[in-house]
Amino acid sequence: MDFKTFYFSLPIPRRTEFAEEIGTTTGYCHQIAYGKRIELGIADVIVNASAGQIKLHELPLTDRAIFQSKARESVTKEVA
């Protein structure tokens, strides 16, 4: 599920709680919902806070975050 669908499906009071859980504001969550590209750190927090409803590849990541995510995947494959 993409972030916009997830976020706007939450009741308004829960949106505020969710924003606080991920360490940001509802305004920033709105920006993410409408395509603001984010870094890997907050993306990981969103994935965790959504209890797996949102996958990392469904978030609007910056180019650097995409590179880091791919590097993480390749290291994980090498270790396994």
HUZIMO-V930331 format. One record per backbone hydrogen bond with DSSP energy under -0.5 kcal/mol. CO is the residue of the C=O (numbers start at 1). NH is the residue of the N-H. If there is no record, write none. Layout:
CO | NH
CO | NH
This chain:
2 | 6
3 | 7
4 | 8
5 | 9
6 | 9
6 | 10
7 | 10
11 | 14
11 | 15
12 | 16
13 | 17
14 | 18
15 | 19
16 | 20
17 | 21
18 | 22
19 | 24
20 | 23
25 | 29
26 | 30
27 | 31
28 | 32
29 | 33
30 | 34
31 | 36
32 | 35
38 | 62
39 | 43
40 | 44
41 | 45
42 | 46
43 | 47
44 | 48
45 | 49
46 | 50
47 | 52
48 | 51
50 | 53
55 | 58
56 | 59
58 | 3
59 | 61
60 | 38
62 | 66
63 | 67
64 | 68
65 | 69
66 | 70
67 | 71
68 | 72
69 | 73
70 | 74
71 | 75
72 | 76
73 | 77
74 | 78
75 | 79
76 | 80
